[in-house]
């Protein structure tokens, strides 16, 4: 028996030693691996990466891979190495709108570029205002006498909009053009929350503030349906008008294509590619092999007999990008993209303190005479929005002009910020407005009680229980929060009335959470002009009296030493890795959990939010 016990003891003893050795080995590997990676980062940062050699008669591949954004989130370059080693392709990477515009606009005047090919297979998110801006750039490129080609196996609605600007649209014989119209559909959770005995305490003002409807209803309210129908119709009308104009089709061609799809398909025996060709949506049907041969005839051949091409990422390294040179600049360009949250926040999210400091930096720069604030946000914290607005007012008090340029959306808290500007520009398809406030606090006393868990206690005042998810809100606390929400709403009304020089009664008529497209917002006086970023920059120069000589430059939050090292390493790595390995695994995970993350991040000090989920949904999700 002793021998058996000793034998068992020795097994565990050696197993423990083995685990310790394995653990130490892993720790050492990670440690030395980190040193190697850091050394590689330093070497790459000091080593000059060879710039691509651009020769005459080269085709530009405009690779639109990932989500088109105004400002990239921070990426982790170390994960790029992991992605590369594992062969992971990240479809959730980001691409800057300005990079796309810079590439197209420079290629139009670059004698070495002979044609442009749209590569949209991995386009993963884009708003109508962004599509309009790219479309205008493509149209200008064609005016230089060069071809724009679109060639895909399959076209989604966002891809086809851009393709409509091409000189030729090519489709795979087994492909399809998917035009089905715009829609907005949500999940509603009231019954599920009731079954789970979750008690959601809702505080809001206005019948059109639909952000909390999924928590209190099982369907879309009549007011929200009316509003969404109106906006979707306006966006669809703009979308179809642009495409039918570019393709020289009848005004109702796309409606007929979508509304009578079964009948139309029956005429081609179910052949979707032939239907697209017959309806004039595409110009040619080509297999991949045929397409490759065709592209090879459009440019010089390399040593392997293939047509010479350069991808957008590498092409961007051959010239100086717009708004990046500080020398002699006198207009500051600040980007505000994402949900608005209190405190310091990373790029891709608007931090109240972060953006306020960036605006303050522009105020303290004597060379800057005007600021253009580019907003792409559905709002967030009312408190953080006001911190930013106060800094914009200080900027104006310093004698500097403020012009807002709205991107895909500038709604609720985004509009709270915009209302302080001297002038507001919006794209015709920008989603804006949503002047309203809400609060939502869940408590789980019912859920816990169903499990036999109860809470109890005593306090010195009627509100000493505070806000806790394990106990109900007291009547006094509920009344307090509702009054706070109403005060926030009235403050919002007064802020817009002051900023837009409107009577508060008129603002009240436009408020209540109602949202508008850019054209309607201009008609109602919520914005001044319809146009893009360049229009806003020109107008800022005119307002500041410097229209004869002006130059805009991005003003960003100063990077920490760590961020500078990572950015340098990331830039060097991007030049060495293949095109498809350019974003982080963490970014992919971040995108996957974005809906839950947004709810968890809401943390206004007063629990009061100026947030429009519908604006974000309409700006991007409805068009795919």
Secondary structure, DSSP 8 states (H G I E B T S, - for coil): -HHHHHHHHHHHHHHHHHHHHHHHHHHHHHHHHHHHHHHHHHHHHHS--------SSEEEEEE--EEEESS-----HHHHHHHHHHT---TT-EEEHHHHHHHHHHHHH-TTEEEEEEE-TTEEE--HHHHHHHHHHHHHHHHTT-EEEEEEEEE-HHHHHHHTTSSEEEEEEEEEE------------HHHHHHTT-EEEEEEESTT-GGGHHHH-SS--HHHHHHHHHHHHHHHHHHHHHHHHHHT--TTHHHHHHHTHHHHHHTTTT-HHHHHHHTTS-SEE--HHHHHHHHHTSS-B-TTS-B-EEEHHHHGGGS--TT---TT--EEEEEEES-EESS---TTSEEHHHHHHHHHHHHH-TT--EEEEEEEE-EEEHHHHHHHHHHHHHHHHTT-EEEEEEEEEEETHHHHHHTTSSEEEE-TT-EEE---EEEEEEE-HHHHHHTT-------SSTTTT-S-TTS---HHHHHHHHHHHHHHHHHHHHHHHHHHT--HHHHHHH-TT-EEEHHHHHHHTSSSEE--HHHHHHHHHHHTT-TTS--EEE------HHHHHHHHHHHHHHHHS-TT--S-HHHHHHHHTHHHHHHHH---TTS-EEE-HHHHHHHTGGG-
